[in-house]
Amino acid sequence: MAAPTSATATKPPPNSHDLQERIDAFPRWHYRFEFDDGVTTPVPDWSRVNRHEQRRRYFFDALVAIMGGSLRGRRVLDLGCNAGFWSLLALEAGAGFVLGIDSQQTYIDQANLVFEAKGIDPASHRFEHANVLECDLDEDFDIVLCLGVMEHVARPFELLERIANVGAKVVVIDTALSRASSSFFEVSTLAEARDGVDGKLVLVPTRQAVIELAARFGLQAVPLARNMSDWSGLEDYRSLRRLAFICSPEAPSPTLPVERASPIAARWATMVDYARHR
Ligand SMILES: C[S@@+](CC[C@H](N)C(=O)[O-])C[C@H]1O[C@@H](n2cnc3c(N)ncnc32)[C@H](O)[C@@H]1O
C-alpha cells in the first residue's frame, strides 16, 4: 500500500478500550469484524457469521477467480455497503480504491470505524451516506457490488441503468428472488421502512427478470450455482429465494458454475415453505 500523504494520513487506530466502547455504542452489527487484542463486533448468533462466510465463498471468491485471482488495482463500487464488510474484502483482495454508499448514516459510521480501527489508508476508500438511486455516480469503476440492494428498491430499472453507466467489467448482483419461473417483479413489503428509501413497497425480481433486466442494459447475467457447505443462516438461498448473478458486458467466463433454472425445485421449495408456515 502506498505511504499516506500528510493530507490523507492514516489515523492511529483507537486503543482497544475506546474501540470496544465505540463498537458497543451501535445498537446492532450485521457482521463480525475482528480487531487487535481480541476486540470484535457483536453479532446475534453464529449462523450470521456462517451466512457471510458462505456468501464470501459463493460469489466473492467467484468474482476474484474471474478477475484472474486478484482485484489488484481495481476500482470497486459497493452499493448498500452497510458496515463495509465487502469493501474490506475487496481491498484485501488487492483493489486500488473502493467507494461504499449506504442510505443509513449509522452504517456509514460503522464502515468508517471499521476502516479506522484496521488502520487502512484513507486514500484507498470513501464511504458516502446517499441513496444509490439519486447520488452522483460520475466516476468509472471496474467492479460493482450490488449485494442485497435490488430487493430494497421500488425502481430496479433505474438501479440497473445507473450501474451500467459506471462502465464496470463485472457487476455482482446478489438479490432476494420471487420464485416464479417467468419474468416479472413481485410487489413486496419491507419489514422496516428504514431498510429502503422508497417507502415499504418494493419490487422483488424473479431469476428470469434479473437476467432480462441486466440484458436490457447490456449486461449478460449468469446465475451462480450455489456451493454452500453449511446452510445455517442461509434458508433464503437454500429455498431459491435468493441467488447471486455475475454480470458482464462481455461473454461470461465459461468457468462460472451456472445455477440452472429448475421449476420443479422451485415448486418443491414453495411446498416446503407452505408446510412449514401453516
Ligand atoms: C440487506 S443490506 C445488504 C448489505 C450488504 N451489501 C450485503 O449484501 O451484505 C442492504 C443495505 O443496503 C442499504 N440500502 C438499501 N437501499 C438503499 C439505497 N437506495 N441506497 C443506498 N443504500 C441502500 C441498506 O441501508 C443496507 O445497509
The ligand as a Tripos MOL2 file, in Angstrom:
@<TRIPOS>MOLECULE
LIG
   27    29     1     0     0
SMALL
NO_CHARGES

@<TRIPOS>ATOM
      1 C1        -29.5480   -6.2510    3.2370 C.3       1 LIG1
      2 S1        -28.3270   -4.9840    3.4660 S.3       1 LIG1
      3 C2        -27.0260   -5.6360    2.4450 C.3       1 LIG1
      4 C3        -25.6800   -5.2260    2.9250 C.3       1 LIG1
      5 C4        -24.5150   -5.7800    2.1000 C.3       1 LIG1
      6 N1        -24.4590   -5.1650    0.8030 N.3       1 LIG1
      7 C5        -24.6010   -7.2800    1.9860 C.2       1 LIG1
      8 O1        -25.0940   -7.7870    0.9900 O.co2     1 LIG1
      9 O2        -24.1320   -7.9800    2.9170 O.co2     1 LIG1
     10 C6        -28.9270   -3.6670    2.4350 C.3       1 LIG1
     11 C7        -28.1200   -2.4050    2.6140 C.3       1 LIG1
     12 O3        -28.4640   -1.5180    1.5560 O.3       1 LIG1
     13 C8        -28.7640   -0.2490    2.0980 C.3       1 LIG1
     14 N2        -29.7020    0.3720    1.1350 N.ar      1 LIG1
     15 C9        -30.9660   -0.0190    0.8350 C.ar      1 LIG1
     16 N3        -31.4780    0.7760   -0.1190 N.ar      1 LIG1
     17 C10       -30.5120    1.6750   -0.4410 C.ar      1 LIG1
     18 C11       -30.4330    2.7730   -1.3400 C.ar      1 LIG1
     19 N4        -31.4580    3.0900   -2.1410 N.pl3     1 LIG1
     20 N5        -29.2870    3.4930   -1.3870 N.ar      1 LIG1
     21 C12       -28.2400    3.1780   -0.5910 C.ar      1 LIG1
     22 N6        -28.2520    2.1460    0.2800 N.ar      1 LIG1
     23 C13       -29.3800    1.4160    0.3570 C.ar      1 LIG1
     24 C14       -29.3130   -0.5250    3.4830 C.3       1 LIG1
     25 O4        -29.1820    0.5900    4.3470 O.3       1 LIG1
     26 C15       -28.4500   -1.7020    3.9230 C.3       1 LIG1
     27 O5        -27.2520   -1.3070    4.5350 O.3       1 LIG1
@<TRIPOS>BOND
     1     1     2 1
     2     2     3 1
     3     2    10 1
     4     3     4 1
     5     4     5 1
     6     5     6 1
     7     5     7 1
     8     7     8 2
     9     7     9 1
    10    10    11 1
    11    11    12 1
    12    11    26 1
    13    12    13 1
    14    13    14 1
    15    13    24 1
    16    14    15 ar
    17    14    23 ar
    18    15    16 ar
    19    16    17 ar
    20    17    18 ar
    21    17    23 ar
    22    18    19 1
    23    18    20 ar
    24    20    21 ar
    25    21    22 ar
    26    22    23 ar
    27    24    25 1
    28    24    26 1
    29    26    27 1
@<TRIPOS>SUBSTRUCTURE
     1 LIG1         1 GROUP 0 **** ****
